[in-house]
């Protein structure tokens, strides 16, 4: 079971998404979402929209 809890800043200042995965808390960076199956699907629509906006901005660089 994967449940989205929220997002926060870690000690390095990067934004991480916090999930409960089988009862354990896991912090996942945006770039590592593909490495954790099911985490991207558990995100709310607003978080997915923000990730899409970030990817679009990076593609312009």
C-alpha positions, 0 to 999 in steps of 0.5 A, a space after each residue: 500500500 502506498 499513500 501520499 503524505 505531503 512534500 517537504 524540504 530536506 536538509 539539503 534544501 531539495 523538495 522531497 515527496 513523503 509517502 507511507 509505503 507498507 507502513 514505513 515513511 519514505 522520502 522520495 526526490 522528484 527525480 527518483 519517482 520512477 525508481 519507486 513503482 506506484 509512487 507517481 500514481 499515488 500523487 495528487 493531481 496538483 503535485 503531478 501538474 507541478 512536476 510537469 511544469 518543472 519538466 517543461 521548464 527544464 526542457 527549455 534550458 
